[in-house]
Amino acid sequence: MAPQSTESGEMVRGKNLAVEDEWVAGVDLDAFKADMDELKVELEVAQGPEHEAHFHKIRFYTELFAVLGTAAMYLPVQWLVAPVLLGIATTARWTMVGHHTCHGGYDWLKQPKFNRFQFAAGPWRRAIDWFDWMLPEAWNTEHNNLHHYHLGEATDPDLVESNLDFLRRLPIPQVLKRLAVAIMACVWKWWYYAPNTFKHLVHQRNPKLLEGSNSHEPWIITDLLFKQPLDFLAVFTEALLPYAAYKFGVYPLPWLVLGYDAYINALWCVVLADVVANMYSFVIIVTNHAGNDLYRFDTPCAPYSGDFYLRAVVSSANFATGTDAIDFAHGWLNYQIEHHCFPTLSMLSYQQSQPRVKALCDKHGIPYVQESVFKRLLQLVNVMVGASSMRLYPEGVCAPSKAGKARKVAVSASVCASVIDTSTRRSPRISKRRLGLTSE
Ligand SMILES: [Zn+2]
């Protein structure tokens, strides 16, 4: 029988699988889960003083960039020193300090300020711990719950292929689509990400709002302004305005002491720093799960099942890894595979676990994608403009793990999120007790 051809590639003779997907048939999910569970426990037990010192080292360098960037606001803005340093600091506060603390990666320190349920919680702590366009509790809902536990599914709010469906289908030249992506990269945090994370917080606060609405349609600030003015007002006053007032109002103000020109120079520094932070975070974050060599899925899976670990690997891409300097430059988003397998570990744990996770994937015949962030950026842009597509995971080919199979029938999108939820700490409608959570 001649091999059949599909849009995803040549079919494997007699197996109804594309050549690129043939590995799926050889995976033993139970054995993979057993190995990954064992590694998870080992990594958790190993977290101690070395990991704490590492965390504070990363925090120190993050704040050093902020201090140097602030001092550099004295220099002419066109030198770009302050915008770059401040842009790095803003991104580092989010992707390394905020991200891992909000996941509970440092709960074991037993220090309230680094506990996931207290870090950046409420207006005051937000301003001190992690002040950015996104409301921390909105980010926790969208990222810690929905993205992490629906990775690559239609309900994953960060599924680029779905979110950019409009641009992918738009009948305009590719060059214009790529230009649109470049513009998007300069503004995406306040234009798209802050409103969209806020949307999921609103829906969590009041699930009735989900009824009759297209819950998968992203909230974009310019759309809200014209189509949903009340939602626009909520996003603007609760998430955007406090940060904008501080960043562009209060922060450059002291430079008035040196005169009006110094103040305008400082103001331009923070405006350009925001553009730098947008572009930088776009490159290291949005690239994590997009490409024609990564998979998306039609069905949900149970947390920490064999399926869960498998999806974390084949729906994520790592970048260059191995040293603190490399990892800091990538905002620690270069360990996306390990982070999705074990979302609640310290940054040092990811660095230490990477060769071992890769070895386990090799052992079990699971593809492990690790490439330069710039190659992944090209993959991302191609998906965004419709020049390429994600691979659809061939369901039901490898034997589901026993734990996964038993739980899968009980897993709905909402239950999956609620069971694992690490971040409903401040939701007025859903208490931690109701979700069976502790502060650990
Ligand atoms: Zn995460």
Residues whose N, C-alpha, C, O or C-beta is under 5 A from the ligand:
A	BS01	ZN	none
